[in-house]
Amino acid sequence: MPFLLATEAGTPDRPNEDFAAVTTTSAVLLDGVSAPRDEDNGCSHGVAWYTHRLGALLLAGMESGLPMREALVEAITAVSTAHSGTCDLTVQETPSATVVAVRVRDDALEYLVLSDSVLLSQADGRIRVVADTRLDDLRPRVGPGTAIRAWRNVPNGFWTAGADPRAAEEALTGTLPRAPFLAMTDGASRSVEVFGDLSWSGIFELAREQGPAALLKRVRSLEGADPSGLRFPRGKVRDDATALWWNP
């Protein structure tokens, strides 16, 4: 079965900073990390530019057979080189992205997960959740008045794929049995993590039965029912959302 993919920008006035792409055997899904609107990220190109290039180069590296971490190192290095002459990559808010990457082998799935996008797979009748929880683990330890983004890509903090290729060493990697999987940015998984509307098994079954577009439709309905974000506090009332499904 081919990959199924759905993606949608959070608002019509800003580009979709998520990115996803597939080949016959590999898939990448990225969620661009935005700086606050009033803060300079040091980059003249923008987050969407960054995620598109990083994702495409990562996918090419995976297709060439590189180990997952090495493919991410090479992709980060190449994109950084491409705009280091025009942009200040030392700025804390320089464009970066969460990453889920999966390569389908004859008998297994190879994966890489970095930051808060999530990978679900089902084998032996149970859902396996591959999630980098360092951001959530950090929140209770961040002192009042300290923006949690100050802990991005620093020791004892949380990591995203930005200008520093060391981020690849911080990614979760491993293998899973060859079985159906669902990858989501946090804009798509918020029906579980923010709204509590579905369980992980519930969102997996919805994707299996109705496809990934159904996940996004459900998220938009939940966001629309709480337009001010008062009942379910969240950083963005509507977020970019992407979901990617594969079934052997």
Residue pairs with C-beta under 8 A, 6 or more apart in sequence:
1 246
1 247
1 248
3 22
3 27
3 244
3 245
3 246
4 211
4 212
4 244
4 245
4 246
5 20
5 22
5 212
5 242
5 243
5 244
5 245
6 211
6 212
6 213
6 215
6 216
6 242
6 243
7 16
7 18
7 20
7 216
7 240
7 241
7 242
7 243
8 16
8 216
8 220
8 240
8 241
8 242
9 15
9 16
9 240
10 16
10 187
10 236
10 238
10 239
10 240
10 241
11 238
15 46
15 48
16 48
16 240
17 31
17 32
17 34
17 47
17 48
17 51
17 240
18 29
18 30
18 31
18 32
18 51
18 185
18 187
18 240
18 241
18 242
19 28
19 29
19 30
19 32
19 48
19 51
19 52
19 54
19 55
19 97
19 242
20 27
20 28
20 29
20 30
20 55
20 183
20 242
20 244
21 27
21 28
21 55
21 56
21 59
22 28
22 59
22 244
23 59
23 63
25 63
25 103
25 104
25 105
26 59
26 62
26 63
26 101
26 102
26 103
26 104
27 59
27 101
27 102
27 183
27 244
27 246
28 55
28 58
28 59
28 62
28 99
28 100
28 101
29 55
29 99
29 100
29 101
29 117
29 183
29 184
29 185
29 242
29 244
30 51
30 54
30 55
30 58
30 97
30 98
30 99
30 100
30 117
30 161
30 185
31 51
31 97
31 98
31 115
31 116
31 117
31 185
31 186
31 187
31 240
31 242
32 47
32 48
32 50
32 51
32 95
32 96
32 97
32 240
33 47
33 95
33 96
33 97
33 98
33 152
33 160
33 162
34 47
35 41
35 93
36 93
39 93
40 91
40 93
41 47
41 91
41 93
41 94
41 95
42 87
42 88
42 89
42 90
42 91
42 93
42 94
43 49
43 50
43 83
43 87
43 88
43 89
43 91
43 94
43 95
44 83
44 86
44 87
45 83
45 86
45 87
45 95
46 95
47 95
47 97
49 95
50 79
50 95
50 96
50 97
51 95
51 97
53 79
53 82
54 75
54 76
54 79
54 97
54 161
55 97
57 74
57 75
57 78
57 79
58 71
58 72
58 75
58 99
58 101
59 101
61 70
61 71
61 72
61 74
61 75
62 68
62 71
62 101
62 103
64 71
66 74
68 101
68 103
68 110
68 111
68 112
68 171
68 173
69 112
69 168
69 169
69 171
69 173
70 168
71 101
72 99
72 101
72 112
72 114
72 161
72 165
72 167
72 168
72 171
73 165
73 168
75 161
76 161
76 162
76 163
76 164
76 165
76 167
76 168
77 165
80 89
80 163
80 165
83 89
84 163
87 94
88 94
89 162
89 163
90 163
92 149
92 150
92 152
93 149
94 162
94 163
95 162
96 152
96 153
96 160
96 161
96 162
96 163
96 167
97 115
97 160
97 161
97 162
98 114
98 115
98 116
98 117
98 160
98 161
98 185
98 186
99 112
99 113
99 114
99 115
99 117
99 160
99 161
99 171
100 111
100 112
100 113
100 114
100 117
100 118
100 119
100 183
100 184
100 244
101 111
101 112
101 113
102 109
102 110
102 111
102 119
102 181
102 183
102 246
103 109
103 110
103 111
104 178
104 246
105 175
105 178
106 178
107 177
107 178
108 175
108 176
108 177
108 178
109 121
109 175
109 176
109 177
109 178
109 179
109 181
110 173
110 174
110 175
111 119
111 130
111 172
111 173
111 174
111 175
111 176
112 171
112 172
112 173
113 119
113 130
113 131
113 132
113 171
113 172
113 173
114 132
114 159
114 160
114 161
114 167
114 168
114 170
114 171
114 172
115 132
115 134
115 135
115 158
115 159
115 160
115 161
116 131
116 132
116 135
116 136
116 186
117 183
117 184
117 185
117 186
117 189
118 129
118 130
118 131
118 183
118 184
118 186
118 189
119 129
119 130
119 131
119 181
119 182
119 183
120 127
120 128
120 129
120 130
120 181
120 182
120 183
120 184
120 200
120 203
120 204
121 127
121 128
121 130
121 176
121 177
121 179
121 180
121 181
121 182
122 128
122 179
122 180
122 181
122 204
123 176
123 177
123 179
124 177
127 200
127 201
127 204
128 176
129 200
130 172
130 174
130 176
132 158
132 159
132 171
132 172
134 157
134 158
134 159
135 148
135 158
138 148
138 151
138 157
138 158
139 148
142 148
142 151
151 157
151 158
152 158
152 159
152 160
152 162
153 159
153 160
153 162
153 164
153 167
159 167
159 170
159 171
160 167
161 167
161 168
178 248
179 248
180 204
180 208
180 245
180 246
180 247
180 248
181 245
181 246
182 203
182 204
182 207
182 212
182 243
182 244
182 245
183 243
183 244
184 203
184 215
184 241
184 242
184 243
184 244
185 239
185 240
185 241
185 242
185 243
186 193
186 239
187 219
187 236
187 239
187 240
187 241
187 242
188 212
188 215
188 216
188 219
188 241
188 242
188 243
189 203
190 219
190 222
190 234
190 239
190 241
191 197
191 198
191 203
191 215
191 218
191 219
191 222
192 198
192 199
192 200
192 202
192 203
194 232
194 234
195 222
195 226
195 232
197 218
197 222
198 206
198 218
203 215
206 214
206 215
206 218
207 214
207 215
207 243
207 245
208 245
208 247
211 245
212 243
212 244
212 245
213 243
215 241
215 243
216 241
216 243
219 241
220 238
220 241
222 232
223 237
223 238
226 232
226 237
227 237
228 237
229 237
